[in-house]
Amino acid sequence: MQTKIVIYIKIHFSTLNFTNRLNPQDQMAIKKSELYSSLWASCDALRGGMDASQYKNYVLTLLFVKYVSDKYANRKNSLIEVPEGASFDDMVALKGKPDIGDRINKEILRPLFAANGLEGAMELVDFNDDEKLGSGKEKVDRLSDLVSIFENPALNFKHNRAEDDDILGDAYEYLMRHFATESGKSKGQFYTPAEVSRVMAKIIDVHKLDKPSYTVYDPTCGSGSLLLKVADEAPNGLTIYGQEKDIATKGLAIMNMWLHGNPEASIAGKNTIADPQFKEPDGTLKRFDRASCNPPFSLKNWSTGIVPMEDAYNRFIGYGEPPAKNGDYAFLLHIIASLKSTGKAAIILPHGVLFRGNAEAVIRENILKRKLIKGIIGLPANLFYGTGIPACIIVIDKEDAEKREGIFMIDASKGFKKDGNKNRLREQDIHKIVDVFNSQWELEKYSRFVPFAEIEKNEFNLNIPRYIDTQEEEDIQDLNAHLNGGIPNRDIDALKEYWDVYPNLRKALFTPLRDGYQQLQVQKSEIKDTIFDHPEFKAYSQQLNQLFEGWKAEVYETLSGITESTSPKAFIHTIAEAILQQYSNRPLIIRYDIYQHLLDYWNETMKDDLYLIIEDGWEAKVTRIIEKNKKGKEVDKGWTCELIPKQLVVDRYLAKEQTAIQGMEAELESIQSQISEYEEEHGGDEGVLSEASNDKGKISKTTATKYLKDIRHDPEEQEARTLLNELLLLFDRETKLKKAIKQKQTELDEATLAQFHQLSQEEVKALVIEDKWLTAIQSDIQSEIDGISQRLTGRIKELAERYEHTMSELDAQVAALEGKVSSHLEKMGLVWS
């Protein structure tokens, strides 16, 4: 098959207009990961001094206009009406106009929102605000550049081939996360981290809601992301209700609903506690099937506008009144009051609600006596924007509450990764939390079902450490071993999980010394090799390798069967669940760690590859790299292929040529090493060739030639002449080798390009699946297997070094050293006392 040659312009998105550079069918599919990061970088560069919490409203409004224009402009009877003159293209036409801000307000936003019944439902961001955007040319340039960012052809929502190619959703999440990060304390609360939202959506049985008439509610919905995550878990969607008191954030939530295909969602304003907006005709609170929320932590003025114990909706009667300056329980009780008799909810609250006393202790006891809490999940600290305090998810479940016998608790506080100045749940953390909670698995130091009777004995205190001990066992120093030598059996027995797999390896490493103690019967330096070379270690390593081969066989058809109709979400779910199952219940390895390696590779590389294949098919599309230099002139920097790295083709088809170059490079390295030896041996101030060195102490061909010429008739410089002639031969060989290597590399590059042109579809599949994907994934998983021996080796070596010398041996060494010191002092006429 012939490979298309297209042009790849490498330049900042905000200054690039692709329109006339490439034919649309020949444009290279830009990697999603690069798209999102460039989109953020471009937007952030134009922010100036504006606070991120305000700037996000401009960026996300533009994203909204771009999306609805691409999806619905010029379409009759569509879900969203885009009035003539109010599309993104009309906004583009305003670039550079002195009144661009005013016209965006009047000609684009107002008509667009009015046509869809949103006028008055949300506050429009002002694109003519001199205070935020600057005035005159500064404002014109900023808005024009901002509009230009969204002209990027990769942000085309008209016809994405992938069934669930969520460019919009991913871009939105990426931007929201970064805006929240930049917004500072208290201003990032509009966004619940996507990872936490996913956990909450998966632990309240949303998958059982099979009709879109089922409801989900968030009384403090922020930008609406949490509601959308819950709705996504339902097989046929849900009817969405949300309330948000911040006017600008409410508008953001409405746009978010429209952006994600839920324009019928009901998003209300005002204060949920003082003025709940969703009520039945008789004035009572509307009740919902599911609820989720991340309310503001410990809100001080929560009761403004109401007298709690005279509440019209009876939210506090029978439970108690929350403290005047702490509204955590006010939101929890509002959620409880807003659920149907079979309703379930997940609410994020600070850890303090689990153990604080006084009024909150009374409320907690009353909730517990009603058995409304199904579970509590302790989360890592510093996950949320605007606060660093640790939080938990409280799961409320009214269904069959009277039959409940306890609460299922999880301490997930240690599972996270660092991301800048925040912590984030990893894919493995999300999966583990959800699996453990939904299956009610009790895992040591992680999860436990706690009977109500035990909770009552603890005076209804729900602090997780009271019930789950996550402290690591103390590494005890053995005094007997220090005095008399040997390694305590206790420490060796603690490695039981290894001895269960390698029962005879223990005998190969240790031999009895005395009762309760053993000694190492190999040298410390031989511990690693003893483990690696042991038959049981090799046998189990082979078993683990077979697991990978089993997974490969199971998913190969899925990997090779990618077409334009492949669903990326279904694809990664299939292969990820398969690898999780393949490595389940295996000693010494944690299947979630294996799962994480696959998901990391998916997010870093494989996901982008999948989208390329969906867009272009199994084709090794080659692109030339054209960059602009400082003078604006285009410079050809060679060629590349986004799907298949050049080296993979070289390794498979041109290994002989590559080996030849490597041989020449090895020879070149040897020659350069010899030249360095001449410099070190004979250069320098006192060396025979000191005069042949330059200012930096290096001998070059030029300096060597000049010095040889200077001493050609000097009879006393025979040695120098001999050395210089030898050096010049080496320099000549170095020059010829460099030229030859460059020529061979050019020829190899041309041969590689020619080979790319000849690749068949099956060859492309083999290169991508076998040489790229599976090789990388297996290498990552192998690091986990290698870690088994590294951990065992490290611990045994630590114990061996700890008890290597007895106290009497150390005393003898000290006495010997004291004797030497005394002897030296006596020779100096001093006496040691």
C-alpha positions in Angstrom: 0.0 0.0 0.0 1.2 3.5 -0.6 1.8 5.8 2.3 0.6 9.4 2.1 3.1 12.1 2.6 1.6 15.1 4.3 2.9 18.2 6.0 3.1 18.6 9.7 3.4 22.2 10.8 4.9 22.4 14.3 3.9 25.8 15.7 1.8 27.1 18.5 -1.9 26.6 18.0 -2.8 30.2 18.9 -0.8 31.6 16.0 -1.6 29.0 13.4 -4.2 29.0 10.7 -4.3 25.7 9.0 -7.0 26.6 6.5 -4.9 26.9 3.4 -1.9 24.8 4.3 -3.4 21.3 4.0 -6.3 19.5 2.4 -8.6 18.4 5.2 -8.3 14.7 4.1 -4.5 14.9 4.4 -4.3 16.6 7.8 -2.5 14.6 10.4 -4.7 13.5 13.2 -3.4 15.6 16.1 -2.9 13.6 19.3 -5.6 14.3 21.9 -3.1 14.6 24.7 -1.2 17.3 22.7 -4.4 19.0 21.8 -5.6 19.5 25.4 -2.2 20.6 26.7 -1.8 23.1 23.8 -5.4 24.3 24.3 -4.7 25.0 27.9 -1.3 26.6 27.2 -2.8 28.9 24.6 -5.7 29.9 26.8 -3.5 30.5 29.8 -1.1 32.6 27.9 -3.9 35.0 27.1 -5.3 35.2 30.6 -3.0 38.0 31.7 -3.8 39.1 35.3 -7.3 37.8 35.3 -8.2 35.3 38.0 -8.6 31.8 36.6 -11.9 31.4 38.3 -13.2 34.3 36.2 -11.3 33.5 33.0 -12.7 30.0 32.8 -16.1 31.6 32.1 -14.8 33.1 28.9 -13.0 30.1 27.7 -15.8 27.6 28.4 -18.4 29.9 26.8 -16.3 29.9 23.6 -16.1 26.1 23.8 -19.9 26.0 24.2 -20.4 28.2 21.1 -17.9 26.2 19.1 -19.6 22.9 20.0 -23.2 23.9 19.4 -22.2 25.5 16.1 -20.4 22.4 14.9 -23.1 20.1 15.9 -26.3 22.0 15.2 -25.8 25.0 12.9 -27.8 24.9 9.7 -29.8 21.9 10.9 -33.6 22.0 11.0 -35.5 20.6 14.0 -32.2 19.9 15.9 -31.9 19.6 19.6 -30.3 23.1 19.8 -31.1 26.0 17.6 -28.2 28.2 16.3 -29.8 31.4 15.0 -28.5 32.8 11.7 -25.6 35.2 12.5 -25.0 33.7 15.9 -22.6 30.8 15.1 -18.9 30.3 15.8 -18.1 31.2 12.2 -19.9 34.5 12.8 -17.7 35.0 15.9 -14.6 34.3 13.8 -15.7 37.1 11.4 -15.6 39.6 14.3 -11.8 39.0 14.9 -9.9 42.3 14.7 -13.1 44.4 14.8 -12.9 47.3 17.3 -16.3 46.4 18.7 -15.7 42.6 18.9 -16.6 42.3 22.6 -19.9 44.2 22.3 -20.9 42.3 19.2 -20.1 38.9 20.7 -22.5 39.9 23.5 -25.3 41.2 21.3 -25.0 39.3 18.1 -23.8 35.9 19.2 -24.5 35.1 22.9 -27.8 36.7 23.5 -29.5 35.4 20.3 -28.1 31.9 20.9 -29.3 31.7 24.5 -32.6 33.4 23.8 -33.4 31.0 20.9 -33.0 28.0 23.3 -35.0 29.4 26.2 -32.0 30.2 28.3 -32.4 34.0 28.4 -32.7 34.9 32.1 -31.9 31.4 33.2 -28.2 32.2 33.4 -25.9 35.2 33.6 -24.0 35.7 30.4 -20.3 36.4 30.7 -19.5 40.0 29.5 -17.1 39.9 26.5 -17.0 43.7 26.6 -15.7 44.1 30.2 -12.8 46.5 30.1 -11.9 45.8 33.7 -11.3 42.1 33.0 -10.2 42.1 29.3 -8.5 45.4 28.9 -9.6 48.2 26.7 -9.0 49.3 23.1 -6.6 47.3 21.1 -5.6 45.1 24.1 -9.1 43.8 24.3 -9.5 43.4 20.6 -6.3 41.4 20.3 -7.0 39.2 23.4 -10.5 38.3 22.2 -9.4 37.8 18.6 -6.6 35.5 19.8 -8.9 33.6 22.1 -11.4 33.0 19.2 -8.4 31.8 17.0 -7.5 29.1 19.5 -10.9 27.4 18.9 -10.4 27.5 15.1 -8.0 24.5 15.5 -9.3 21.9 13.1 -8.6 19.2 15.7 -11.5 20.8 17.7 -14.0 19.9 15.0 -17.1 18.3 16.6 -19.0 17.8 13.4 -18.0 14.3 12.5 -15.7 12.4 14.9 -15.4 8.8 13.6 -15.0 7.2 17.0 -18.4 6.3 18.5 -17.5 7.9 21.8 -14.7 10.2 20.7 -15.3 12.6 23.6 -12.9 15.4 22.5 -15.3 17.8 24.1 -15.7 16.0 27.4 -11.9 15.4 27.7 -11.0 18.9 26.7 -13.6 20.3 29.2 -12.3 18.1 32.0 -8.7 19.1 31.2 -9.5 22.8 31.2 -11.7 22.6 34.3 -9.0 20.8 36.3 -6.4 23.4 35.3 -8.7 26.3 36.0 -9.5 24.8 39.4 -5.8 24.3 40.1 -5.0 28.0 39.2 -8.0 29.4 41.0 -6.5 29.3 44.5 -8.1 28.7 47.9 -11.9 28.6 48.1 -12.3 29.5 44.4 -11.8 26.0 43.0 -14.8 24.5 44.6 -16.8 24.7 41.4 -15.0 21.4 40.3 -15.0 18.0 41.9 -12.0 16.0 40.6 -13.2 13.6 37.9 -11.6 10.6 39.6 -13.6 11.2 42.8 -16.8 11.7 40.7 -16.3 8.4 39.0 -16.0 6.6 42.4 -19.2 8.2 43.7 -21.1 7.3 40.5 -20.1 3.7 40.7 -20.9 3.0 44.4 -24.6 3.9 44.5 -26.0 1.3 42.1 -26.6 3.7 39.2 -26.2 0.9 36.7 -29.5 -0.6 38.0 -31.5 2.5 36.8 -32.4 1.4 33.4 -35.0 4.1 32.5 -34.2 7.7 31.7 -37.1 8.7 34.0 -35.0 7.8 37.1 -33.7 10.9 38.7 -30.4 12.2 40.1 -29.9 15.3 42.2 -27.0 17.5 43.3 -28.0 20.3 45.7 -24.6 22.0 45.3 -23.9 21.1 41.7 -21.1 23.6 40.8 -20.3 23.1 37.2 -22.3 19.9 37.0 -19.5 17.5 36.3 -20.5 15.2 39.2 -24.1 15.0 38.0 -22.9 14.1 34.5 -20.6 11.3 35.8 -23.5 9.8 37.7 -25.8 10.0 34.7 -23.1 8.4 32.5 -23.2 5.3 34.6 -26.9 4.7 33.9 -27.5 2.5 30.8 -30.0 4.9 29.3 -29.2 8.1 31.0 -31.1 9.8 33.9 -33.2 12.9 34.5 -30.9 15.5 36.0 -31.6 18.0 38.7 -29.1 20.4 40.2 -29.0 23.6 42.2 -26.2 26.1 42.4 -26.3 29.4 44.2 -23.4 31.1 42.4 -24.9 32.7 39.3 -21.8 32.4 37.1 -21.2 28.8 38.1 -24.9 28.0 37.5 -24.5 29.2 34.0 -21.4 27.0 33.6 -23.4 24.0 34.8 -26.2 24.8 32.2 -23.6 25.0 29.4 -22.0 21.8 30.7 -25.3 20.0 30.5 -25.8 21.1 26.9 -22.2 20.3 25.9 -22.7 16.8 27.1 -26.1 16.1 25.5 -28.3 16.8 28.5 -30.1 20.1 27.5 -33.2 19.0 29.3 -31.4 19.0 32.7 -33.0 21.2 35.3 -30.4 23.5 36.8 -31.8 26.0 39.4 -30.2 28.9 41.3 -30.5 30.2 44.8 -29.4 28.8 48.2 -30.3 25.1 48.6 -30.6 25.2 52.3 -32.6 28.4 52.6 -34.6 28.0 49.4 -34.6 24.6 47.8 -36.0 24.9 44.3 -37.2 21.4 43.6 -40.5 20.8 45.3 -43.7 18.8 44.9 -47.0 20.6 44.2 -47.9 20.4 47.9 -44.8 22.3 48.8 -42.8 19.4 50.2 -39.3 18.6 48.9 -39.1 16.6 45.7 -37.5 13.3 46.3 -35.0 11.6 44.0 -33.7 8.1 43.2 -30.0 9.1 43.5 -28.1 12.0 44.8 -24.5 13.0 44.9 -22.8 16.2 46.1 -19.6 17.9 47.1 -20.9 20.8 49.3 -18.7 23.6 50.6 -16.8 22.3 53.6 -17.8 23.5 57.0 -19.9 26.5 55.7 -20.2 29.1 58.5 -23.4 30.9 57.4 -25.4 27.9 56.3 -28.5 28.8 58.3 -29.0 32.3 56.8 -32.6 32.7 55.9 -34.0 29.8 58.0 -34.8 28.8 61.6 -33.5 25.2 61.4 -35.8 23.6 64.0 -38.8 25.4 62.3 -37.7 24.3 58.9 -40.6 24.1 56.5 -39.2 20.9 55.0 -38.6 19.1 58.4 -35.0 18.4 57.4 -33.7 18.7 61.0 -36.6 17.4 63.1 -35.7 14.1 64.7 -32.0 14.5 64.0 -30.9 17.8 65.6 -29.7 21.2 64.7 -26.2 21.5 63.1 -23.8 24.0 64.8 -24.4 27.6 63.8 -21.0 27.9 62.2 -20.6 24.5 60.6 -23.0 23.4 57.9 -21.6 19.9 57.0 -24.5 18.1 58.6 -27.0 20.5 57.2 -26.2 19.3 53.7 -26.1 15.7 54.7 -29.6 16.0 56.3 -30.8 17.9 53.2 -29.7 14.9 51.1 -31.4 12.4 53.4 -34.6 14.4 53.2 -34.4 14.6 49.4 -34.1 10.8 48.8 -37.0 8.5 48.0 -37.6 5.5 50.3 -35.3 3.4 48.1 -32.9 6.3 47.3 -29.1 6.2 47.5 -26.6 9.0 47.7 -22.9 9.7 48.0 -21.8 12.9 49.6 -18.3 14.3 50.2 -17.6 15.7 53.6 -14.6 16.6 55.7 -13.4 13.8 58.1 -14.5 15.9 61.1 -18.2 14.8 60.5 -17.1 11.3 61.6 -16.0 12.2 65.1 -16.8 15.8 66.1 -18.8 16.1 69.3 -21.6 18.1 70.8 -24.5 18.9 68.4 -22.9 16.9 65.6 -22.5 13.9 67.8 -26.3 14.0 68.5 -27.1 14.2 64.8 -24.6 11.4 63.9 -26.1 9.1 66.6 -29.7 9.7 65.3 -28.6 9.0 61.7 -26.8 5.8 62.8 -29.8 4.6 64.8 -31.9 4.8 61.6 -29.2 2.7 59.9 -29.1 5.1 56.9 -25.3 5.0 56.3 -24.2 2.1 54.2 -20.6 2.9 53.9 -17.8 5.4 54.5 -14.7 5.8 52.3 -11.7 7.7 53.7 -10.0 9.6 50.9 -6.4 10.9 50.6 -5.7 14.4 51.8 -5.3 17.3 49.4 -7.5 15.9 46.6 -9.9 18.8 46.4 -9.4 22.3 45.0 -9.7 25.1 47.5 -8.8 22.9 50.5 -6.1 20.5 51.6 -7.9 18.8 54.4 -8.8 15.1 54.1 -12.3 14.2 53.2 -14.5 11.1 53.1 -17.4 9.8 51.0 -20.5 9.0 53.1 -22.8 6.6 51.3 -26.5 6.9 52.2 -28.8 4.0 51.3 -32.5 4.0 52.4 -33.4 0.8 50.8 -33.8 -2.0 53.3 -32.1 0.2 55.9 -33.9 -1.5 58.8 -32.2 -4.8 57.9 -28.7 -3.3 57.8 -26.3 -4.7 60.5 -23.4 -2.4 60.2 -21.3 0.0 58.1 -18.7 -1.0 55.5 -15.6 1.2 55.9 -12.7 1.7 53.6 -9.4 3.5 54.4 -8.2 4.6 50.9 -6.1 7.4 52.2 -2.8 6.0 51.0 -3.6 5.3 47.4 -2.8 8.3 45.2 -0.3 10.0 43.0 1.2 13.5 43.2 0.1 15.9 40.5 1.7 19.3 41.0 0.6 20.6 44.4 -2.4 18.3 44.6 -3.0 14.6 45.0 -5.0 12.5 42.5 -6.5 9.1 42.6 -4.9 6.7 40.1 -6.9 4.4 37.9 -6.0 1.5 40.2 -7.2 3.4 43.2 -10.6 4.0 41.6 -11.0 0.4 40.5 -9.9 -1.0 43.9 -12.2 1.3 45.9 -15.2 0.5 43.7 -14.5 -3.3 43.6 -14.0 -3.5 47.4 -17.0 -1.4 48.2 -19.5 -3.0 45.8 -18.3 -6.6 46.7 -17.9 -5.7 50.4 -14.5 -7.4 50.5 -12.7 -7.2 53.8 -9.0 -6.5 53.2 -6.4 -6.2 56.0 -5.5 -2.6 56.7 -7.9 -1.4 54.0 -11.5 -2.3 54.5 -13.8 -3.8 57.1 -17.5 -4.3 57.8 -18.1 -2.8 61.2 -21.2 -4.0 63.2 -23.5 -1.3 64.6 -22.9 -2.8 68.1 -19.2 -2.0 67.9 -20.0 1.5 66.7 -22.4 2.0 69.6 -19.6 0.8 72.0 -17.5 3.6 70.5 -20.2 6.1 71.4 -21.2 6.4 67.7 -17.7 7.8 66.8 -17.1 6.9 63.1 -13.4 7.9 62.9 -12.0 5.3 60.5 -8.7 4.6 62.4 -10.8 3.3 65.3 -11.9 0.4 63.1 -9.2 -0.1 60.5 -5.6 -0.2 61.7 -3.4 1.0 58.8 -0.2 1.3 60.8 2.7 -0.7 59.5 4.2 -3.1 62.0 7.2 -1.8 63.9 10.6 -3.3 62.7 11.9 -4.5 66.1 15.6 -4.6 66.9 16.4 -8.0 68.5 18.8 -7.5 71.5 19.7 -11.2 71.6 20.7 -11.2 68.0 22.8 -8.1 68.5 24.6 -9.7 71.4 25.0 -13.2 70.1 24.6 -13.0 66.3 22.1 -14.7 64.0 18.9 -13.5 62.3 15.7 -13.9 64.4 13.2 -16.5 63.1 10.5 -13.8 63.7 12.0 -11.6 61.0 12.4 -14.5 58.6 8.9 -15.8 59.3 7.5 -12.4 58.5 8.5 -13.1 54.9 6.0 -15.9 54.8 4.3 -14.7 51.6 7.6 -15.4 49.8 8.2 -18.8 51.4 4.7 -19.9 50.5 5.8 -19.5 46.9 9.4 -20.5 47.2 9.5 -23.0 50.1 12.9 -24.4 49.4 14.5 -21.0 48.7 14.4 -20.3 52.4 16.5 -23.4 53.0 18.9 -22.2 50.4 19.4 -18.9 52.1 19.3 -19.7 55.8 20.6 -22.5 58.1 19.7 -22.9 61.8 22.1 -21.3 64.3 20.4 -21.8 67.7 16.9 -21.9 69.0 14.9 -19.0 67.5 17.8 -17.8 65.2 19.3 -18.6 61.9 22.3 -17.5 59.9 22.7 -16.6 56.3 24.5 -19.4 54.5 25.5 -17.3 51.4 27.6 -14.2 51.2 25.6 -10.9 51.2 26.8 -10.2 47.6 25.3 -13.6 46.5 21.8 -13.1 47.9 20.4 -11.6 44.7 21.9 -14.3 42.4 20.8 -17.1 44.8 17.2 -15.8 44.5 17.3 -15.2 40.8 18.9 -18.6 40.0 16.7 -20.7 42.3 14.5 -23.1 40.4 11.4 -22.1 42.3 11.9 -18.4 41.6 12.4 -19.2 37.9 9.4 -21.4 37.8 7.1 -18.8 39.3 8.5 -16.1 37.1 7.6 -18.3 34.1 4.1 -18.7 35.5 3.7 -14.9 35.6 5.1 -14.7 32.1 2.4 -17.2 31.0 -0.2 -15.0 32.5 0.8 -12.2 30.1 0.7 -14.6 27.2 -2.7 -15.7 28.3 -3.9 -12.1 28.4 -2.4 -11.5 25.0 -4.2 -14.5 23.5 -7.5 -13.3 25.0 -7.3 -9.8 23.7 -5.4 -10.1 20.5 -8.6 -10.3 18.4 -9.8 -7.1 20.1 -6.4 -5.4 19.4 -6.3 -6.4 15.8 -9.9 -5.7 15.1 -9.9 -1.9 15.5 -12.0 -0.2 12.8 -13.6 3.2 12.4 -16.6 2.0 14.4 -14.5 0.9 17.4 -15.6 2.5 20.7 -12.4 3.6 22.6 -14.1 3.3 26.0 -15.4 -0.2 25.3 -12.0 -1.1 23.9 -9.9 -0.2 26.9 -12.6 -1.6 29.3 -12.4 -4.9 27.6 -8.6 -5.3 27.6 -8.2 -3.7 31.1 -10.8 -5.9 32.8 -9.2 -8.9 31.1 -5.7 -8.1 32.5 -7.2 -7.5 35.9 -8.9 -10.9 35.8 -5.8 -12.6 34.5 -3.6 -11.5 37.4 -6.2 -11.9 40.1 -5.4 -14.0 43.2 -1.8 -14.4 42.3 0.7 -14.3 45.2 3.4 -11.6 45.5 1.9 -9.3 42.9 -1.0 -6.9 43.2 -3.4 -7.1 40.2 -4.3 -3.4 40.5 -0.6 -2.5 40.0 -0.6 -4.5 36.8 -3.9 -2.8 35.8 -2.3 0.6 36.4 0.7 -0.2 34.1 -1.8 -0.9 31.3 -3.9 2.3 32.0 -0.8 4.4 32.2 0.3 3.2 28.8 -3.2 3.7 27.5 -3.3 7.3 28.6 0.3 8.1 27.5 0.4 6.4 24.1 -2.2 3.7 23.2 -5.2 6.0 23.4 -3.7 8.4 20.9 -2.8 5.5 18.6 -6.3 4.1 18.8 -7.8 7.4 17.6 -5.2 7.6 14.8 -6.2 4.1 13.6 -9.9 5.0 13.9 -9.4 8.1 11.8 -6.8 6.8 9.3 -7.1 3.0 9.4 -4.2 0.7 9.8 -2.0 3.0 7.8 1.6 4.2 8.5 1.0 7.8 7.5 4.3 9.6 7.1 4.6 13.3 7.7 7.3 15.8 7.0 8.3 18.1 9.9 8.4 21.7 8.8 9.4 24.2 11.5 9.8 28.0 11.2 13.1 29.4 12.3 13.6 32.8 14.0 13.4 34.6 10.6 10.1 32.9 9.8 11.6 30.7 7.1 10.3 27.2 6.9 13.0 24.5 7.5 12.5 20.8 6.7 13.4 18.8 9.8 12.9 15.4 8.3 10.0 13.0 8.5 8.1 11.1 11.2 5.2 8.7 11.7 3.0 9.3 14.7 1.7 5.7 14.8 4.9 3.7 14.3 8.3 5.0 15.5 11.0 4.7 12.9 13.1 2.4 15.1 10.5 -0.3 15.1 10.7 -0.6 11.3 14.5 -0.5 11.5 14.5 -3.3 14.1 12.2 -5.5 12.1 13.3 -4.9 8.5 16.7 -3.2 8.5 18.5 -4.7 11.5 21.6 -5.6 9.3 22.1 -2.0 8.2 21.6 -0.8 11.8 24.1 -3.3 13.1 26.7 -2.1 10.6 26.2 1.5 11.8 26.5 0.4 15.4 29.8 -1.3 14.6 31.1 1.9 13.0 29.9 3.9 16.0 31.7 1.5 18.4 34.9 1.9 16.4 34.5 5.7 16.5 34.0 5.6 20.2 37.1 3.5 20.6 39.1 6.0 18.5 37.8 8.9 20.5 38.7 7.1 23.7 42.3 6.6 22.4 42.5 10.3 21.6 41.4 11.1 25.1 44.1 8.8 26.5 46.7 10.7 24.5 45.4 14.0 25.9 45.4 12.7 29.5 48.8 11.0 29.2 50.8 13.5 27.2 48.9 16.8 27.5 48.7 19.1 30.4 51.4 21.5 31.7 54.1 18.8 32.1 53.2 16.6 29.1 55.2 16.0 26.0 52.3 17.4 23.9 51.5 20.3 26.2 52.3 22.8 23.4 49.8 21.0 21.2 46.8 21.7 23.5 44.4 24.5 23.1 43.2 26.9 25.8 40.8 24.2 27.1 43.5 21.6 27.4 42.3 19.7 24.4 44.3 18.5 21.4 42.6 18.9 18.1 43.7 18.0 14.6 44.5 21.6 13.9 46.7 22.1 17.0 48.4 18.8 16.5 49.2 19.6 12.8 50.5 23.1 13.7 52.7 21.8 16.6 54.1 19.0 14.4 55.1 21.6 11.8 56.8 23.7 14.5 59.0 20.9 15.7 59.6 19.0 12.4 63.3 19.8 12.5 63.9 19.7 16.3 66.0 16.6 17.1 65.0 16.7 20.8 61.3 16.4 19.9 61.4 12.9 18.3 59.0 11.4 20.9 56.5 14.3 20.4 56.7 13.8 16.6 56.0 10.1 16.9 53.0 10.8 19.2 51.6 13.5 17.0 51.8 11.3 13.9 50.0 8.6 15.8 47.4 11.1 16.9 46.9 12.5 13.4 46.2 9.0 12.1 43.5 8.6 14.7 42.1 12.1 13.8 42.0 11.1 10.1 40.2 7.8 11.0 37.8 9.7 13.2 36.9 12.1 10.4 36.4 9.4 7.9 34.3 7.4 10.3 32.1 10.3 11.1 31.5 11.0 7.4 30.8 7.3 6.7 28.4 7.0 9.7 26.5 10.1 8.5 26.3 8.7 5.0 25.1 5.3 6.3 22.5 7.0 8.6 21.2 9.0 5.7 20.9 5.8 3.6 19.3 4.0 6.5 16.8 6.9 6.9 15.9 6.7 3.2 15.6 2.9 3.3 13.4 3.2 6.3 11.1 5.7 4.5 11.0 3.4 1.5 10.1 0.5 3.8 7.2 2.6 5.3 5.9 3.0 1.8 5.8 -0.7 1.3 4.1 -1.7 4.6 1.0 -3.7 4.1 -2.0 -3.5 6.5 -1.0 -6.7 8.2 2.6 -5.5 8.6 1.4 -2.3 10.2 -0.7 -4.3 12.6 2.2 -6.5 13.6 4.4 -3.4 14.2 1.8 -1.6 16.2 0.4 -4.5 18.2 3.4 -6.7 18.7 6.5 -4.4 18.5 5.0 -1.3 20.0 2.0 -2.0 22.3 2.6 -5.5 23.7 6.4 -5.0 24.0 5.9 -1.8 26.0 3.2 -3.3 28.2 5.1 -6.5 28.9 8.2 -4.4 29.8 6.2 -2.4 32.3 4.7 -5.5 33.8 8.1 -7.2 34.0 9.2 -4.3 36.3 6.5 -5.5 38.8 7.9 -9.1 38.6 11.5 -7.9 39.0 10.3 -6.0 42.1 9.5 -9.3 43.8 13.1 -10.3 43.9 14.3 -6.8 44.6 12.1 -6.5 47.7 13.1 -9.9 49.0 16.8 -9.3 48.3 16.6 -5.9 50.0 15.0 -7.2 53.2 17.3 -10.1 53.6 20.3 -7.9 53.0 19.0 -5.4 55.6 18.6 -8.2 58.2 22.0 -9.6 57.4 23.8 -6.3 57.8 21.8 -5.4 61.0 23.0 -8.5 62.9 26.3 -9.1 61.0 28.5 -8.3 64.0 27.8 -9.4 67.6 28.3 -7.0 70.5 31.5 -8.9 71.6 32.9 -8.5 68.0 32.2 -4.8 68.0 33.8 -4.5 71.5 36.9 -6.3 70.2 37.0 -4.0 67.2 36.7 -1.0 69.5 39.4 -2.3 71.8 41.8 -2.9 68.9 41.2 0.6 67.6 41.8 2.0 71.1 45.0 0.1 71.3 46.2 1.6 68.1 45.3 5.1 69.2 47.1 4.6 72.5 50.2 3.3 70.8 50.3 6.4 68.5 49.7 8.7 71.5 52.6 7.1 73.4 54.9 7.6 70.5 53.9 11.3 70.7 54.7 11.4 74.4 51.0 11.4 75.4 49.2 9.1 77.7 45.6 7.8 77.1 43.5 7.9 80.2 
